[in-house]
Amino acid sequence: MLGRDGGVPLIYSDHGESTVGHPEDAGRWQECWSRYEIVRMIGFHNAVAGLPQRSLWEDDGFLVFARDDRGIVAINKTGEWASPSIDTHGLRWGGYRCQIHQHLMQVLGERFQFSIPPRQAQLWLFQG
């Protein structure tokens, strides 16, 4: 949701209300808005706010899309590694940094391949 275009996402916290029916969730959502990965995803959202979104790769449980020419979002909901080869048309060539994991990748050439671990999301911003 924080990688997609359109709207302003709202991040809510739970202060223990859900533990009545689900005691295993104690503290799970408390002040989630201040967690590192949520703060980084909000930063990505703000950096690409208002920029168009277009699909780069789709497969069962796996999705990659661009935010104009300066952002790439990859979501792998599967239990397997995913390694798409995407067309770089419309993307800037150069360094992109994952806003969650801080990895740096270089996008060069007409096609680019990268790998995403199972059940993970990556939000890449162009760095130059």
Residue pairs with C-beta under 8 A, 6 or more apart in sequence:
1 9
2 9
2 38
2 41
2 42
2 44
2 45
2 123
3 41
3 44
3 45
3 65
3 67
3 71
3 73
3 75
3 121
3 123
4 53
4 65
4 73
5 48
5 50
5 51
5 52
5 53
5 67
9 42
9 45
11 32
11 33
11 38
11 42
12 29
12 32
12 33
13 29
13 30
13 31
13 32
13 33
14 25
14 28
14 29
14 30
14 32
15 30
16 26
16 27
16 30
18 25
18 28
18 29
19 25
19 26
32 38
33 39
37 100
40 99
40 100
40 123
41 99
41 100
41 123
43 99
44 71
44 99
44 123
44 125
47 70
47 71
47 125
48 67
48 68
48 70
48 71
48 125
51 67
51 68
51 70
51 71
52 67
52 68
53 65
53 66
53 67
54 65
54 66
54 90
55 63
55 64
55 65
56 64
56 65
56 66
56 72
56 84
56 86
56 87
57 63
57 64
57 84
57 86
58 64
59 82
59 84
60 78
61 76
61 77
61 78
62 75
62 76
62 77
62 78
62 82
62 84
62 116
63 73
63 74
63 75
64 72
64 73
64 74
64 75
64 84
64 86
65 72
65 73
66 72
66 73
66 90
66 91
67 73
68 90
69 90
69 91
69 92
69 126
70 92
70 125
70 126
71 123
71 124
71 125
71 126
72 91
72 96
72 107
72 122
72 123
72 124
73 121
73 122
73 123
73 124
74 82
74 84
74 114
74 116
74 121
74 122
74 124
75 121
75 122
76 82
76 116
76 117
76 118
76 119
76 120
76 121
77 119
78 118
78 119
79 118
79 119
80 118
81 115
81 116
81 117
81 118
82 115
82 116
83 113
83 114
83 115
83 116
84 113
84 114
85 111
85 112
85 113
86 111
86 112
86 113
87 110
87 111
88 107
88 108
88 109
88 110
88 111
88 112
89 110
91 107
92 107
92 126
93 107
93 108
93 109
94 106
94 107
94 108
94 126
94 127
94 128
95 104
95 105
95 106
95 107
95 126
95 127
95 128
96 104
96 105
96 106
96 107
96 124
96 125
96 126
96 127
97 103
97 104
97 124
97 125
97 127
98 104
98 105
98 122
98 123
98 124
99 123
99 124
99 125
100 121
100 122
100 123
101 122
103 122
104 127
105 114
105 124
116 122
